[in-house]
Amino acid sequence: MRAAFAYLFLFALSLNAHAEQFSAMGYGLQSCAKYGEAYKQRPDEADTVYFAWALGFMSGLNLGVMSKKAAPKNLAATTQDEQRRFLRQWCDIHPTANYGDGVVELLRSLPEATGKKP
């Protein structure tokens, strides 16, 4: 019994010793090539999960900008279908880049939101 507890304790320690730290995670850190493969296999599913990450990422960046009293980007300036198309085309041209890099380019392409609320 003691041996089993000792083994579990050592195993848990080894997991923590090798744990990596990440400042960012998610689908946006996948390469455009990996996104393209996923899109070819299951286009609706790939678009759903990757674009959900994109919307959250862009919203988070906007909230950070707003916290500094700067103007956020208008995420509704184009339709979500147009935004998905932008990202597919961007990834087709940049297969070795991360999907998130395309999201940053999409965000840069959008106009600033006007008014007090985005």
HUZIRA-V690164 format. One record per pair of residues at least 6 apart in sequence whose ideal C-beta (glycine too) atoms are under 6 Angstrom apart, sorted by sequence separation. I is the first residue (numbers start at 0). GAP is how many residues later the second one is. D is the distance in whole Angstrom. If there is no record, write none. Layout:
# HUZIRA-V690164
[[I & GAP & D] [I & GAP & D]]
This chain:
# HUZIRA-V690164
[[65 & 6 & 5] [38 & 7 & 4] [64 & 7 & 5] [37 & 8 & 4] [61 & 10 & 4] [90 & 11 & 6] [89 & 12 & 4] [34 & 15 & 6] [86 & 15 & 5] [89 & 15 & 6] [57 & 17 & 6] [85 & 20 & 5] [26 & 22 & 6] [26 & 23 & 5] [82 & 23 & 6] [27 & 25 & 5] [26 & 26 & 4] [25 & 27 & 5] [27 & 29 & 6] [50 & 33 & 6] [76 & 33 & 5] [72 & 34 & 5] [76 & 34 & 5] [73 & 36 & 6] [46 & 37 & 6] [72 & 37 & 4] [73 & 37 & 5] [73 & 39 & 4] [70 & 41 & 4] [71 & 41 & 5] [56 & 46 & 6] [71 & 46 & 5] [49 & 49 & 6] [53 & 49 & 4] [57 & 49 & 5] [34 & 56 & 6] [31 & 59 & 3] [31 & 62 & 6] [32 & 62 & 4] [31 & 63 & 5] [34 & 64 & 5] [31 & 65 & 5] [31 & 67 & 6] [28 & 69 & 6] [29 & 69 & 5] [27 & 71 & 5] [27 & 72 & 3] [27 & 75 & 6]]
